[in-house]
Amino acid sequence: MSSAYLIADINLHDIKRYEVYVRNVPALVERHGGKYQVRGGDVEVLEGDYHPSRLIVLEFPDRSAALAFYNDPDYEPYKKLRHSVSNATLVLVHGC
C-alpha cells in the first residue's frame, strides 16, 4: 500500500472568507490520516508555462483515505466555501 497525494492549485479571490476554510479543514485532513506536506509558500517554476497561485500538497496513507477525506460529508460545506472563494484544480496521485 503506497501513500496518496492530493495536490491543489488554488487561485484565491476572497482571502478573508478562505480563512474559515484554513481554520477548520486541517482537523478533517487529520481525521483521515492526512497531513500537510506543502501549504502555500513561494513557487519557482523550473520548466514550462505554469503560473500556480497557491499550492497545497496533502499526504494520505492511501487512495481510499484521500477519497474518504474528499467525500466526507463534514468537508462538504468547506468544499462549497472553497468553490465560492477560489478557482482550483485538484489532482490525486499515488506515491512510490
Beta strands, then each sheet from edge to edge (+ up, - down):
strand 1: 4-12
strand 2: 35-39
strand 3: 54-60
strand 4: 86-94
sheet 1: 2+ 3- 1+ 4-
end
